[in-house]
Amino acid sequence: MTELQLGDVGERDKLILDHIPLLRHVVGRMSIPPSLLREDVEGYAMIGLIAAADSFDPSRGLKFSTYAFPKIRGAILDELRRMDFLPRGRRERLRELESVVSKLEQKHGVVPALEEIATQMECPLEEVEEILQSARSVVEASLDVETSSGTLGSLVADPKSDDPVGSAQWNETKALLITAIQGLPDPDRTVITLYYGESLLLREISEVLGVTESRVSQIHSRALYKLNRELATQAEVGGR
């Protein structure tokens, strides 16, 4: 068989059923907005998995899991873009936080700490963490160009270097990142280590920590902000 035909229901259905764990892995590694149920997101992911099974051509020598992964993730992101999942009030607060971060950075020359942001916005620190979680979801879905490409977007994105692995810049970034991770408080360091080091799902990390999955997502977003803030500070110091 060189190509899976739509009529070959048995082979097609087997591919789909065999790769439900992959679907759940993709969903489990994403920052799901609090307004959405994980079951709904898995439904969006299923659309991508089915599309992958319908169009997969094994003669190309590609593993189905490799072929299906971007289609599953893409189906989720397409639906998130379509539905604009953030409530209006939360989107306004997200833009306000983005503005506060930008203004404080321009004023003091460094990325502000979360406590400074909370003081400026006159809200509890916990609310700032919730907004950061929304920002992380927006960045993943690339919904809002204004936010996801701005200061806040870079501060909740996965830390990385654009240079190739093994380059001097990559090694320097890696060393700074390790130091920054070691400086995180225990919950933040644990979440980052389990998520990136052990590749655990957010749900699995929630079971380890004994908190809700939403709380793990908030800690994850908070930790990324702190890591990127530290990297930005070190870059500023190194550039002087």
C-alpha positions, 0 to 999 in steps of 0.5 A: 500500500503506497497511500492511505485511501479514504475507503481503507477505513480500518487502517485509517481508524487504527492510525487515529486510535493508535495516536490518541496519546499523541493528541493528548500529549500535544494538548497537554503541553499547551497553555490552555486558556482558563475559559476553555475546557480541555475536552473541547481543545482535544476535540479541535485536536481530533480534527487535525488528527483525522485530517492527518490520517486522511492525507498520510502517504507512508511511501514518503518514509515519514513516521505518522507521528511526525506527520500528524504532530503539526496538523494536530497543533495547527487544528487547535491554533486555527480554532483558537484564532477563529473563536478569539478565546479571551473575554473582552475584559481580560484582553483589555487587562492584558493590553494594560499589563503590556503598557505598564511593562513597557512604561516601567522598562523605559523609565527604569531601563530594566524589565519590571518585577511582577511586584512592581507591575502589581503596584502600578496596576493596583491589583493583587500579584495573583491577578498579574499571574493570571494575566500572564497566563492569558498572555502565554496562551495568546503568544502560543496561538499568535492571536494578537500581533500587537501583544505577541510581538511586543515586550510582554510576548517576548517575556512569556515565550520560551527562552531561546537563542537564535544561534545554532546549538554549540555556538558561543552565543548558544552556550552563553545563553544556556549557561545564563538560563541554567543560573536563572533557573537555579535562582527561581523559587521552588514551585517555579523551578520545579515546574520548569524542570518537569516541563522542559527537563522531564517533558511532563504534561501540565496535568502530570505536573499538577499531580506532582505539586498537588495543585490544579492544572490551571495553577501550574499553567500560571506558575509556568507563565510566571516562571518564564517571565522571571527567566526572560527578565533575568536574561534581558537584564544580563544582556543589558549588563553585558552590553554596557 
